[in-house]
Amino acid sequence: MNKILLGLLALVLLVAPPFLKSYGIYLFSYWLVYVIANMGLNLTVGYAGQKSLGHAAFFGIGAYTVAILLKAGFSFWLGLPLAMVGCFVIGLGLGFPALRVQTIYLAFATLGFNTAVWLVLRNEEWLTGGSFGINNVARPHLLGLSLDGDLAYYYFVLGVTVLLGALLWGLLRSPWGKAFTALRDNPIRAESLGIHIQGYTLLSFAIGAAYAGIAGALYASLVQFIEPGPFAVGTSFMMYLMVVVGGPGYFFGPLLGSAVGVLLPEWLRFAQAWYLFIFGSAVVLLMLWLPDGLLSIPDRMRAKALAKKAAAERAAAAARIGASS
């Protein structure tokens, strides 16, 4: 069943965009950019169990890295790896507070980091353009083909998403992935099994930051104009919400959660001034009924069926004992 649904999704992503208008293609590309960013956040939050509210800062660092280098005359293909490596290194540094503080205190530390980065983007006009931003961010060429068109750039972003998803899938199926989940479930037990919890904590932040940096680089060329607003603390909250709504610790959680955060508000615009209220209310109700996210529904149904089966078996056993006595 899961393979059928995945195949249908792949078919829609490949076939549907040519039949959409320019804005529809843009929305699909925008959604995929957030899928990439949230894959990284899901690794940090969902698999490694760390609390991060600073993911939008790495998103912004990646975007501004590409935009500044393109403005200086360098290639997108230089900016993209620099954005990834730069965010990886900074993510390592941000991971150090996680070695000393946990839960809400770590969340506040990452929140402060996001605020600091946003202030730099907002105030250092000589580098970032400040509130005026950087415009005319070019789209790249790939193997001699221009990606200026919306549809061409969409397929490029889709290809990057699939590639990064495959890399993350392999990572999570490796001993590293098992170490991340062990770190989330019980750090003390993980350490007793020989897992270097400090190293894996730092890696969870660094790899998650690198994914956000790549997403930011793609975002800059998608919108072709960047300013500090999209990288403020509110975006970090929204990214965290997307991961939680989709299902933290579920591989396809970012795919579904990003759809809820990016595409659903657009579909609710028919409600005009009420659409944000409807969206917010739906998310609150979802968190009350499904605190583990939408992808936890099959697990909850299986657990309920197993509990029902176990209760029926106990009742049958009690009936047999009563009949024999």
C-alpha positions as CSV (number, residue, x, y, z in Angstrom):
1,M,0.0,0.0,0.0
2,N,2.8,2.4,0.9
3,K,4.6,1.6,-2.3
4,I,1.5,2.3,-4.3
5,L,0.9,5.7,-2.6
6,L,4.6,6.6,-3.1
7,G,4.3,5.6,-6.8
8,L,1.2,7.8,-7.2
9,L,3.0,10.7,-5.5
10,A,6.0,10.3,-7.8
11,L,3.7,10.2,-10.8
12,V,1.9,13.4,-9.8
13,L,5.2,15.2,-9.1
14,L,6.5,14.3,-12.6
15,V,3.4,14.6,-14.7
16,A,1.2,17.3,-13.1
17,P,3.5,20.5,-13.2
18,P,3.4,20.9,-17.0
19,F,-0.4,21.3,-16.8
20,L,-0.2,24.0,-14.0
21,K,0.1,27.7,-14.4
22,S,3.3,29.6,-13.5
23,Y,2.1,30.2,-9.9
24,G,1.2,26.5,-9.4
25,I,4.7,25.4,-10.5
26,Y,6.2,28.0,-8.2
27,L,4.2,26.6,-5.3
28,F,5.4,23.1,-6.0
29,S,9.0,24.3,-6.1
30,Y,8.5,26.3,-2.9
31,W,7.1,23.2,-1.2
32,L,10.0,21.1,-2.3
33,V,12.5,23.7,-0.9
34,Y,10.8,23.4,2.5
35,V,10.8,19.6,2.2
36,I,14.6,19.7,1.9
37,A,15.0,22.1,4.9
38,N,12.6,20.0,7.0
39,M,14.4,16.8,6.2
40,G,17.3,18.3,8.0
41,L,15.2,19.5,10.9
42,N,13.6,16.1,11.2
43,L,17.0,14.5,11.5
44,T,17.9,16.9,14.3
45,V,14.5,16.9,16.1
46,G,12.7,13.7,15.1
47,Y,15.6,11.2,15.0
48,A,18.2,12.7,17.3
49,G,15.7,14.2,19.8
50,Q,17.3,17.7,20.0
51,K,15.2,20.8,20.3
52,S,16.0,23.4,17.6
53,L,14.2,26.6,16.9
54,G,17.0,28.2,14.8
55,H,16.6,26.3,11.5
56,A,15.5,29.4,9.6
57,A,18.9,30.9,10.3
58,F,20.7,28.2,8.3
59,F,18.0,28.6,5.6
60,G,19.0,32.3,5.4
61,I,22.7,31.7,5.5
62,G,22.4,29.4,2.5
63,A,20.3,31.8,0.6
64,Y,22.5,34.8,1.3
65,T,25.7,32.8,0.5
66,V,24.4,32.1,-3.0
67,A,23.0,35.6,-3.5
68,I,26.1,37.4,-2.4
69,L,28.4,35.2,-4.5
70,L,26.2,35.6,-7.6
71,K,26.2,39.3,-7.1
72,A,30.0,39.3,-6.9
73,G,30.1,37.4,-10.2
74,F,30.7,33.8,-9.0
75,S,28.8,30.8,-10.2
76,F,25.8,29.2,-8.5
77,W,27.8,25.9,-8.5
78,L,30.3,27.5,-6.2
79,G,27.7,29.1,-4.0
80,L,25.7,25.9,-3.4
81,P,28.6,23.7,-1.9
82,L,29.8,26.7,0.1
83,A,26.3,27.2,1.5
84,M,26.2,23.5,2.4
85,V,29.7,23.4,4.0
86,G,29.3,26.7,5.7
87,C,26.0,25.7,7.3
88,F,27.6,22.3,8.3
89,V,30.4,24.1,10.1
90,I,28.2,26.6,11.8
91,G,25.8,23.8,12.7
92,L,28.6,22.0,14.5
93,G,29.2,25.1,16.5
94,L,25.5,25.5,17.4
95,G,25.5,21.9,18.5
96,F,27.8,22.6,21.4
97,P,25.1,24.1,23.6
98,A,23.3,20.8,23.2
99,L,26.1,19.1,25.1
100,R,25.4,21.2,28.2
101,V,21.7,22.1,28.1
102,Q,18.6,20.2,26.9
103,T,14.9,20.5,26.2
104,I,13.5,24.1,26.6
105,Y,16.9,25.6,27.4
106,L,18.4,24.3,24.2
107,A,15.4,25.6,22.3
108,F,16.0,29.1,23.7
109,A,19.7,28.9,22.8
110,T,18.9,28.1,19.2
111,L,16.2,30.8,19.2
112,G,18.8,33.3,20.3
113,F,21.1,32.1,17.5
114,N,18.3,32.7,14.9
115,T,17.6,36.2,16.2
116,A,21.4,37.0,16.0
117,V,21.6,35.9,12.4
118,W,18.5,37.8,11.5
119,L,19.9,41.0,13.0
120,V,23.1,40.6,11.0
121,L,21.0,40.1,7.8
122,R,18.9,43.1,8.7
123,N,21.6,45.5,9.8
124,E,24.8,44.7,7.8
125,E,23.6,46.6,4.6
126,W,27.1,46.6,3.1
127,L,27.0,42.8,2.8
128,T,23.3,41.8,2.7
129,G,21.5,44.9,1.5
130,G,19.6,45.1,4.8
131,S,15.9,45.6,4.4
132,F,16.4,46.4,0.7
133,G,17.6,42.8,0.1
134,I,19.4,41.4,-2.9
135,N,17.5,41.2,-6.2
136,N,18.1,39.6,-9.6
137,V,19.4,36.4,-8.1
138,A,20.1,34.3,-11.2
139,R,19.1,30.7,-11.8
140,P,21.8,28.3,-12.7
141,H,22.7,26.4,-15.9
142,L,23.0,22.7,-15.8
143,L,25.1,20.8,-18.4
144,G,24.6,23.7,-20.8
145,L,20.8,23.9,-20.2
146,S,19.3,27.0,-18.8
147,L,17.1,26.6,-15.7
148,D,15.6,30.1,-16.0
149,G,12.1,28.7,-16.8
150,D,9.8,27.8,-13.9
151,L,9.2,24.3,-15.1
152,A,12.9,23.6,-15.7
153,Y,13.8,24.9,-12.3
154,Y,11.1,22.9,-10.7
155,Y,12.5,19.6,-12.1
156,F,15.9,20.7,-11.0
157,V,14.6,21.2,-7.4
158,L,12.7,17.9,-7.6
159,G,15.9,16.1,-8.6
160,V,17.9,17.6,-5.7
161,T,15.1,16.7,-3.3
162,V,15.1,13.1,-4.5
163,L,18.9,12.9,-4.3
164,L,19.0,14.4,-0.8
165,G,16.2,12.1,0.3
166,A,18.0,9.1,-0.9
167,L,21.2,10.1,0.9
168,L,19.2,10.7,4.1
169,W,17.4,7.3,3.7
170,G,20.8,5.6,3.4
171,L,22.1,7.5,6.5
172,L,19.1,6.5,8.6
173,R,19.4,2.8,7.6
174,S,23.1,2.8,8.5
175,P,24.7,2.4,12.0
176,W,24.7,6.2,12.2
177,G,20.9,6.3,11.9
178,K,20.5,3.7,14.6
179,A,22.9,5.7,16.8
180,F,20.7,8.9,16.3
181,T,17.5,7.1,17.3
182,A,19.3,5.5,20.3
183,L,20.4,9.0,21.3
184,R,16.8,10.2,21.1
185,D,15.3,7.3,23.0
186,N,17.8,7.0,25.9
187,P,21.1,8.9,25.9
188,I,22.4,7.1,29.0
189,R,21.7,3.7,27.5
190,A,23.2,4.8,24.2
191,E,26.4,5.8,25.9
192,S,26.6,2.5,27.8
193,L,26.4,0.8,24.4
194,G,29.5,2.7,23.2
195,I,27.8,5.4,21.2
196,H,29.7,8.7,21.4
197,I,26.6,10.9,22.3
198,Q,28.6,14.2,22.0
199,G,29.7,13.4,18.5
200,Y,26.3,12.3,17.3
201,T,24.6,15.3,18.9
202,L,27.0,17.6,17.0
203,L,26.5,15.7,13.8
204,S,22.7,15.9,14.0
205,F,22.9,19.7,14.2
206,A,25.5,19.9,11.4
207,I,23.8,17.6,8.9
208,G,20.4,19.2,9.6
209,A,22.0,22.7,9.1
210,A,23.6,21.5,5.8
211,Y,20.2,20.5,4.4
212,A,18.8,23.9,5.4
213,G,21.7,25.6,3.7
214,I,21.1,23.7,0.4
215,A,17.4,24.6,0.7
216,G,18.2,28.2,1.2
217,A,20.5,28.3,-1.8
218,L,17.7,26.8,-4.0
219,Y,15.2,29.2,-2.4
220,A,17.3,32.3,-3.4
221,S,17.3,31.3,-7.1
222,L,13.7,30.3,-7.0
223,V,12.3,33.7,-5.7
224,Q,15.3,35.7,-7.3
225,F,15.0,38.3,-4.5
226,I,15.8,37.8,-0.8
227,E,15.5,40.0,2.2
228,P,15.7,39.2,5.9
229,G,11.9,38.6,6.5
230,P,11.7,35.0,5.4
231,F,14.5,34.0,7.8
232,A,13.1,35.4,11.0
233,V,12.2,33.4,14.1
234,G,8.6,32.9,12.9
235,T,9.9,30.8,10.0
236,S,11.8,28.6,12.5
237,F,8.6,28.0,14.4
238,M,6.8,27.2,11.2
239,M,9.4,24.7,10.2
240,Y,9.3,23.0,13.6
241,L,5.5,22.9,13.3
242,M,5.7,21.3,9.9
243,V,8.0,18.5,11.2
244,V,5.7,17.9,14.2
245,V,2.5,17.9,12.1
246,G,4.0,15.5,9.6
247,G,5.4,13.2,12.2
248,P,8.8,13.7,13.9
249,G,11.0,10.6,13.4
250,Y,9.0,9.5,10.3
251,F,11.0,9.6,7.0
252,F,8.1,11.1,5.0
253,G,7.0,13.4,7.8
254,P,8.6,16.5,6.2
255,L,6.9,15.7,2.9
256,L,3.4,15.8,4.5
257,G,4.2,18.4,7.1
258,S,5.6,20.8,4.5
259,A,2.4,20.3,2.3
260,V,0.3,21.3,5.3
261,G,2.4,24.3,6.0
262,V,3.0,25.5,2.4
263,L,0.2,24.2,0.2
264,L,-2.8,24.0,2.7
265,P,-2.8,27.8,3.4
266,E,-3.0,28.5,-0.3
267,W,-5.9,26.1,-0.7
268,L,-7.7,27.8,2.2
269,R,-7.4,31.3,0.6
270,F,-11.0,30.9,-0.5
271,A,-11.9,31.8,3.1
272,Q,-10.2,35.2,2.6
273,A,-9.6,36.9,5.9
274,W,-10.5,33.8,7.8
275,Y,-8.0,31.4,6.2
276,L,-5.3,31.9,8.8
277,F,-7.7,31.3,11.6
278,I,-9.0,28.1,10.0
279,F,-5.4,26.9,9.4
280,G,-4.3,27.7,12.9
281,S,-7.4,26.0,14.4
282,A,-6.9,22.9,12.3
283,V,-3.3,22.6,13.4
284,V,-4.2,23.0,17.1
285,L,-6.9,20.3,16.8
286,L,-4.5,18.1,15.0
287,M,-1.9,18.4,17.8
288,L,-4.5,17.6,20.4
289,W,-5.7,14.4,18.7
290,L,-2.4,13.4,17.0
291,P,0.5,14.7,19.0
292,D,2.9,12.3,17.1
293,G,1.8,13.8,13.7
294,L,-0.3,12.6,10.8
295,L,2.0,9.7,9.9
296,S,1.4,8.2,13.3
297,I,-2.2,7.3,12.3
298,P,-1.3,3.9,10.8
299,D,0.8,3.0,13.9
300,R,-2.1,4.1,16.2
301,M,-4.5,2.0,14.2
302,R,-2.3,-1.0,14.4
303,A,-1.7,-0.5,18.2
304,K,-5.5,-0.2,18.7
305,A,-6.1,-3.4,16.7
306,L,-3.5,-5.3,18.6
307,A,-4.9,-4.1,21.9
308,K,-8.4,-5.1,20.8
309,K,-7.1,-8.5,19.8
310,A,-5.2,-9.0,23.1
311,A,-8.4,-8.0,25.0
312,A,-10.4,-10.5,23.0
313,E,-7.8,-13.3,23.7
314,R,-7.9,-12.5,27.4
315,A,-11.7,-12.6,27.5
316,A,-11.6,-15.9,25.6
317,A,-9.0,-17.4,28.0
318,A,-11.1,-16.2,31.0
319,A,-14.2,-17.8,29.5
320,R,-12.4,-21.1,29.0
321,I,-11.1,-21.1,32.6
322,G,-14.6,-20.3,33.9
323,A,-16.1,-23.1,31.8
324,S,-13.5,-25.7,33.0
325,S,-14.1,-24.8,36.6
